[in-house]
Amino acid sequence: MKSLSFALVCLVAFASVGCSFHARSAEDYRKDTRSLLESRNSDIKGCYDAALKADPKVSGVVVIKFKVEAETGNIVNPQSVAGRTSAPESLTQCVVNAVNGLSLQPPDARDGDAEYTWEFEVNPT
């Protein structure tokens, strides 16, 4: 009876460790990361609104890349992608700063490399 109790305790301990991290499919990883980034839409809009005050015709594309750390879910090292980002530097940096510090929860068991694009245009039709 003593060994059965010990086995059950070990099984519970292993199950709780195994449940602390997800192993998302590629599609779920994309969807969850997109949702996480979209949680900052009001901040991103604020970035664009500030850029519009400086230049009422400002437009462009901001492409950022970053890593989602395994086990923590933290977005690390977000940076713009040179050659694919056409927005002014101040807008680009504001977007990068808005994304920095986000954390995908629950974390995934694997690192994720991601890229995301925002397009800004005045009075889109």
N, C-alpha and C positions, 0 to 999 in steps of 0.2 A: 504494500500500500504506500509506503514511503517513496518508492521509486516512481510510482504513478503520479503522485503529487509533484515531484520534482520535474517530471517530464511535462506536465501541464504548465507549470510556471515557466519553463524554458520556451514552450510553444507560444505562450502569451507574450513573452519578452521579444521573441523573434518576430511575431506578428506586428507588434507595435513599432518595431524598427522598420519593418518592410512597408508599413502603411504611411510612414512619414514623408515619402517621396513618391511622386507619380512617375510613370514611364509613359509619356504621351506618345501617340502616333504623330507622324510629321504634320498631318492636317490639324490635329488638335493643338499641337505646339504653335502652329501658325495662327490659328483662331484665338487661342488664349493670349498670345503675345500681342496680336492686333487689338484685342479687347483691353489689354493692359495699357497700351499706348493711347488708345482712344479715351481712356479715363483722364487724360491730360488735354483733351480737346479745348477746354476753356482756356487753359494756359497757352496753348498754341495759337488760339484765336487772339489772345492778348498780345502775343508776339507780333502777329500780323497787324493788329490795330495800331500798335506802337510804330511799326514800320510805315504804315499808311500816313501817320501824322508827320513823319519826316519827309515822305515822298508819296503824294496821293496817287501816283501811277505805279507804285512798286508791284512787282510780280516776280515769279520765278519758282524754281523747284528746289526743295531741300531733300537730299537723300542722306540718311544716316545709316551707319552700320554699328553694331554692338554685339556683345556676347551676353548671354544669359547664363550665369554660373549654375552649375549643377549643385544640388543640395541646398543652396541658399535662395535661388531664384533671382538674385540681384542682377540688374542690368549694369554691366561694367564697360568702361571705355567707349561710351558713345562718341562718335565723331562723324563729321560730314564726309561724304565721298567726293573727293576732288574730281573734276571733269564731268560730273553728273549733277552737281549742285550749281544752280544758276542764280539763286536768290542772293541778296546782299549779305555780307558777312554778319552784320548785326542781327538780322532775322535768323540766319542760319545758327548763330551761336545761341540765340534765345531758344530755338527749338531744341538744340542739343541739351541745354541746361534744363529745359522742361522735362526731358526724358530721363535725365540723370537722376539716380536715386530710386527709380521704380523697382519693384520686386514682384516677380511672378509667384503667386501662391495658389495652391501649394507648390513648392519647388519641384523640379523634375530631377530624375536620377541622372540625366545627361546634360552636358553643356549644350547650349544652342547658339548658333551664329545666325544673326538676323540682319535684315536690311529693310528699311521702311522709307516711303516716299510721301512727301506732302507737296501739293501743287497749290500755289497762291496766284490768283489773278483778280484784277479789279473788275467788279461787276460781271461775273461770268454769266453767260446766257444759257 
